[in-house]
């Protein structure tokens, strides 16, 4: 994700809680949009991302565990940004604009008997940790994530188009469906893999075309939340189209996806550094690249997940590595 110049990512987690938060922050405010295709989303400040709203740029985007409690992670990020003097100017006040989305990880075996909601502090810690280099796998919002058969996690991938535009994806994978095909190690996203970024196992030799795996976790414990970003100059409407196209990447990498029990959501971010050489053709290419990057990022999240004592599901590396 941070191959998109001007963006930084920070993670924070509590291993006893088996949960955490991840923040994407820019060197300056950036255009943002959102597309929701899951049936059970949990969000903060997403209404203002519509193209007809007053505010066109945001200061940060937050992905968090914790279900509805995790929405408070964005409050911690907003507090931290305000202390930095950042935010939308209203008179002599600054109001940081920090949309966020959450996944459900309350039943993953971690300690959830808090008396004070821990997510606000996790959000602030993630903001303070934001950097160009950041960890993937069982960290941040992906700390306690699971899928239909394996541990989930935090993943990222990027690509540079022939026109010089960069696209990146960041995702916390906590899906009802599977990232792998059947009982094998191969990933649904294999056709889009670059090199051996998630093991190089290739495409599964055979699978039932009409078959979908039965849920391996209780319905309602799901949601995959993602951000796709570019350094291109985009309007909020163009960013919305990129977020919408990126949902194809989720469908390529998770089977099934966009179920009534998932809150599948994709934010889009545009830092506005490089004009699109050909607005019509390049907008089409951005959507395709965003979908490919998101599919790769989802597979990487599962492939990089690490085993932890007390896990309710095996990590990919434990089962196949």
C-alpha positions as CSV (number, residue, x, y, z in Angstrom):
1,X,0.0,0.0,0.0
2,X,2.7,2.4,0.9
3,X,4.2,2.1,-2.6
4,X,1.6,4.8,-3.2
5,X,3.7,7.8,-2.4
6,X,2.5,10.0,0.5
7,X,0.6,7.2,2.3
8,X,1.7,5.5,5.6
9,X,0.2,2.5,7.5
10,X,0.2,1.8,11.2
11,X,-0.7,-1.3,13.1
12,X,-1.5,-1.8,16.8
13,X,-2.8,-5.0,18.5
14,X,-3.3,-6.6,21.9
15,X,-2.4,-10.3,21.8
16,X,-4.5,-11.1,24.9
17,X,-7.4,-9.4,23.2
18,X,-6.6,-11.2,19.9
19,X,-7.6,-8.0,18.1
20,X,-6.2,-4.8,16.8
21,X,-6.5,-1.8,14.5
22,X,-4.9,-0.5,11.3
23,X,-4.7,3.0,10.1
24,X,-4.0,4.5,6.7
25,X,-2.9,8.1,6.9
26,X,-1.6,10.5,4.3
27,X,1.0,13.2,4.4
28,X,-1.9,15.5,3.6
29,X,-5.7,14.9,3.2
30,X,-6.8,12.7,0.3
31,X,-9.9,12.0,-1.8
32,X,-11.8,9.0,-0.5
33,X,-14.9,7.0,-1.4
34,X,-16.5,3.7,-0.2
35,X,-18.4,0.8,-1.7
36,X,-20.3,-1.7,0.5
37,X,-21.4,-5.1,-0.9
38,X,-21.7,-7.2,2.3
39,X,-25.0,-7.6,4.1
40,X,-23.7,-6.9,7.6
41,X,-21.4,-3.8,7.5
42,X,-20.1,-1.8,10.5
43,X,-19.0,1.7,9.6
44,X,-18.2,5.2,10.8
45,X,-18.5,8.4,8.7
46,X,-19.1,6.6,5.4
47,X,-22.1,8.7,4.5
48,X,-19.9,11.8,4.0
49,X,-17.9,9.9,1.3
50,X,-20.7,10.2,-1.2
51,X,-19.7,12.5,-4.2
52,X,-22.5,15.0,-3.4
53,X,-21.3,15.7,0.2
54,X,-19.5,18.8,1.4
55,X,-16.2,17.2,2.5
56,X,-14.3,15.6,-0.4
57,X,-11.1,14.6,1.4
58,X,-10.3,12.7,4.6
59,X,-7.3,12.7,6.9
60,X,-7.2,8.9,7.5
61,X,-9.0,5.6,7.1
62,X,-9.3,3.0,9.8
63,X,-9.8,-0.8,9.7
64,X,-10.4,-2.4,13.1
65,X,-11.4,-5.6,14.8
66,X,-13.9,-5.5,17.7
67,X,-17.2,-5.3,15.9
68,X,-19.2,-2.2,16.9
69,X,-16.7,-1.6,19.8
70,X,-13.9,-1.3,17.2
71,X,-15.5,1.8,15.7
72,X,-13.9,3.7,18.6
73,X,-10.5,3.1,17.0
74,X,-11.3,5.9,14.6
75,X,-11.9,8.2,17.6
76,X,-8.4,7.5,18.9
77,X,-7.0,8.4,15.4
78,X,-9.1,11.6,15.3
79,X,-7.7,12.6,18.7
80,X,-4.2,12.0,17.5
81,X,-4.7,14.0,14.3
82,X,-6.3,16.9,16.1
83,X,-3.3,17.1,18.5
84,X,-1.1,17.3,15.3
85,X,-3.2,20.3,14.1
86,X,-4.8,18.3,11.3
87,X,-8.4,18.3,10.3
88,X,-11.2,20.1,8.4
89,X,-11.1,23.7,9.3
90,X,-14.3,25.1,10.8
91,X,-13.6,28.6,12.2
92,X,-10.7,28.2,14.7
93,X,-11.4,24.5,15.1
94,X,-9.9,21.5,13.3
95,X,-12.1,18.4,12.8
96,X,-10.2,15.3,11.5
97,X,-12.3,13.3,9.1
98,X,-11.6,9.7,9.8
99,X,-14.0,7.1,8.3
100,X,-13.7,3.6,9.5
101,X,-14.9,0.0,9.2
102,X,-14.9,-3.0,11.5
103,X,-14.8,-6.8,11.4
104,X,-16.2,-9.2,13.9
105,X,-13.6,-11.0,16.0
106,X,-15.3,-11.1,19.4
107,X,-15.5,-15.0,19.5
108,X,-12.0,-15.8,18.5
109,X,-10.7,-16.9,21.9
110,X,-9.2,-13.7,23.0
111,X,-10.0,-11.9,26.3
112,X,-13.0,-9.6,25.7
113,X,-13.8,-8.9,29.4
114,X,-12.6,-5.3,29.3
115,X,-14.2,-2.6,31.5
116,X,-12.9,0.3,29.3
117,X,-13.2,-0.1,25.5
118,X,-9.6,-0.7,24.3
119,X,-10.0,0.3,20.7
120,X,-9.7,4.0,21.1
121,X,-6.2,3.5,22.5
122,X,-5.4,1.0,19.8
123,X,-6.4,3.5,17.1
124,X,-4.1,6.2,18.6
125,X,-1.2,3.7,18.9
126,X,-1.7,2.6,15.3
127,X,-1.6,6.2,14.2
128,X,1.7,6.9,16.1
129,X,3.2,3.8,14.5
130,X,2.3,4.8,10.9
131,X,5.2,4.4,8.5
132,X,6.2,3.4,5.0
133,X,7.2,-0.1,6.3
134,X,4.6,-2.1,8.2
135,X,4.0,-5.7,9.1
136,X,1.5,-8.1,7.5
137,X,-0.2,-11.3,8.6
138,X,-1.5,-11.6,12.2
139,X,-1.2,-7.9,13.0
140,X,-3.3,-4.8,13.3
141,X,-6.9,-5.3,12.3
142,X,-6.0,-8.8,11.1
143,X,-4.7,-10.0,14.5
144,X,-7.6,-12.2,15.3
145,X,-9.2,-12.6,11.9
146,X,-10.4,-15.9,10.6
147,X,-11.8,-17.4,7.3
148,X,-14.0,-20.3,6.6
149,X,-11.2,-22.8,7.1
150,X,-7.9,-20.9,8.1
151,X,-6.7,-17.9,10.0
152,X,-7.2,-14.7,8.2
153,X,-4.9,-11.6,8.6
154,X,-3.8,-8.3,7.2
155,X,-2.5,-8.3,3.6
156,X,-1.3,-5.8,1.0
157,X,-0.1,-5.7,-2.6
158,X,0.6,-3.1,-5.2
159,X,1.2,-2.6,-9.0
160,X,2.6,0.1,-11.2
161,X,0.7,0.6,-14.5
162,X,2.4,1.3,-17.8
163,X,1.3,4.9,-17.6
164,X,3.2,5.3,-14.3
165,X,0.2,5.3,-12.0
166,X,0.6,3.2,-8.8
167,X,-2.2,1.2,-7.2
168,X,-2.1,-0.5,-3.8
169,X,-4.5,-2.5,-1.7
170,X,-4.7,-3.1,2.1
171,X,-7.1,-5.6,3.5
172,X,-8.1,-7.3,6.8
173,X,-9.5,-10.8,5.9
174,X,-12.1,-12.2,8.2
175,X,-14.4,-13.9,5.7
176,X,-17.2,-16.4,6.0
177,X,-15.8,-18.0,2.8
178,X,-12.4,-19.5,2.0
179,X,-9.3,-18.0,0.4
180,X,-8.1,-21.5,-0.5
181,X,-9.7,-24.0,-2.9
182,X,-11.4,-26.9,-1.2
183,X,-9.1,-28.8,1.2
184,X,-5.9,-27.9,-0.6
185,X,-3.2,-25.2,-0.3
186,X,-4.0,-23.4,-3.6
187,X,-5.5,-19.9,-3.5
188,X,-8.5,-18.8,-5.5
189,X,-6.4,-15.7,-6.3
190,X,-3.7,-17.8,-7.9
191,X,-4.2,-16.5,-11.5
192,X,-3.2,-13.0,-10.4
193,X,-0.2,-13.9,-8.3
194,X,3.0,-12.1,-9.0
195,X,6.1,-14.3,-8.5
196,X,5.6,-16.4,-5.4
197,X,4.1,-13.7,-3.2
198,X,1.7,-16.2,-1.6
199,X,3.6,-19.4,-2.1
200,X,3.5,-19.9,-5.8
201,X,1.3,-23.0,-5.5
202,X,-0.4,-22.3,-8.8
203,X,-4.0,-23.0,-9.7
204,X,-5.8,-26.0,-8.2
205,X,-5.9,-28.8,-10.7
206,X,-9.6,-29.5,-10.2
207,X,-12.5,-28.3,-8.2
208,X,-16.3,-28.6,-8.6
209,X,-17.3,-25.5,-10.6
210,X,-20.7,-25.2,-8.9
211,X,-19.6,-26.1,-5.4
212,X,-19.2,-23.6,-2.6
213,X,-17.7,-24.5,0.8
214,X,-20.1,-24.8,3.7
215,X,-19.5,-22.1,6.3
216,X,-16.6,-23.1,8.6
217,X,-17.5,-20.5,11.2
218,X,-20.7,-19.2,12.7
219,X,-22.6,-16.8,10.5
220,X,-22.3,-13.3,11.7
221,X,-18.6,-13.7,12.6
222,X,-17.4,-12.4,9.3
223,X,-16.4,-9.4,7.2
224,X,-13.5,-8.5,4.9
225,X,-12.6,-4.8,5.0
226,X,-10.2,-3.2,2.5
227,X,-8.7,0.0,1.1
228,X,-7.5,0.4,-2.5
229,X,-5.3,3.5,-3.2
230,X,-3.7,5.3,-6.0
231,X,-1.5,8.3,-6.6
232,X,-3.7,9.4,-9.5
233,X,-5.8,12.6,-9.5
234,X,-9.4,11.4,-9.0
235,X,-12.7,13.0,-8.2
236,X,-14.7,11.4,-5.4
237,X,-17.0,9.9,-8.1
238,X,-14.0,8.4,-9.9
239,X,-12.7,7.0,-6.5
240,X,-16.1,5.5,-5.9
241,X,-15.9,3.7,-9.3
242,X,-12.5,2.3,-8.4
243,X,-13.8,1.0,-5.0
244,X,-16.7,-0.6,-6.8
245,X,-14.5,-2.3,-9.4
246,X,-12.1,-3.5,-6.6
247,X,-14.9,-5.6,-5.1
248,X,-14.3,-7.9,-8.1
249,X,-11.0,-8.7,-6.4
250,X,-12.7,-9.8,-3.3
251,X,-15.0,-12.2,-5.3
252,X,-11.9,-13.6,-7.1
253,X,-10.1,-14.4,-3.9
254,X,-12.9,-15.5,-1.4
255,X,-15.5,-18.1,-2.1
256,X,-18.2,-17.3,-1.3
257,X,-18.0,-13.5,-0.8
258,X,-20.5,-10.7,-0.3
259,X,-22.8,-12.9,1.7
260,X,-25.6,-11.6,3.9
261,X,-23.4,-12.4,6.9
262,X,-20.3,-10.5,5.7
263,X,-19.9,-6.8,5.9
264,X,-17.6,-6.7,2.9
265,X,-16.5,-3.1,2.2
266,X,-13.9,-1.3,0.1
267,X,-12.6,2.2,0.7
268,X,-10.8,4.0,-2.2
269,X,-8.1,6.7,-1.6
270,X,-6.5,9.0,-4.2
271,X,-3.6,11.2,-3.2
272,X,-3.8,13.3,-6.4
273,X,-0.2,13.4,-7.4
274,X,-0.4,12.3,-11.0
275,X,-3.0,13.4,-13.6
276,X,-4.5,10.6,-15.6
277,X,-3.0,10.8,-19.1
278,X,-6.2,9.4,-20.7
279,X,-9.1,9.9,-18.2
280,X,-11.4,7.4,-19.9
281,X,-8.9,4.5,-20.6
282,X,-6.9,5.1,-17.4
283,X,-10.0,5.0,-15.2
284,X,-10.8,1.6,-16.6
285,X,-7.3,0.4,-16.0
286,X,-7.4,1.7,-12.4
287,X,-10.4,-0.4,-11.6
288,X,-8.9,-3.6,-13.0
289,X,-5.6,-3.0,-11.2
290,X,-7.4,-2.3,-7.9
291,X,-9.3,-5.6,-8.2
292,X,-6.1,-7.6,-9.0
293,X,-4.2,-6.0,-6.2
294,X,-7.0,-6.7,-3.7
295,X,-7.2,-10.3,-4.8
296,X,-3.5,-10.7,-4.2
297,X,-3.6,-8.9,-0.9
298,X,-6.3,-11.2,0.4
299,X,-4.2,-14.3,-0.5
300,X,-1.1,-12.7,1.1
301,X,-3.1,-12.0,4.3
302,X,-3.9,-15.7,4.8
303,X,-0.5,-17.0,3.6
304,X,1.3,-14.7,6.1
305,X,-0.9,-15.4,9.1
306,X,1.2,-16.9,12.0
307,X,0.1,-19.5,14.5
308,X,-0.6,-18.5,18.1
309,X,-1.4,-20.7,21.1
310,X,-5.1,-21.0,21.5
311,X,-6.0,-20.5,17.9
312,X,-9.4,-21.7,16.9
313,X,-8.3,-22.3,13.3
314,X,-4.9,-23.3,11.9
315,X,-2.7,-20.9,10.0
316,X,-2.0,-21.7,6.4
317,X,1.7,-22.2,7.2
318,X,0.8,-24.7,9.9
319,X,-1.5,-26.8,7.7
320,X,0.4,-26.6,4.4
321,X,3.8,-24.9,5.0
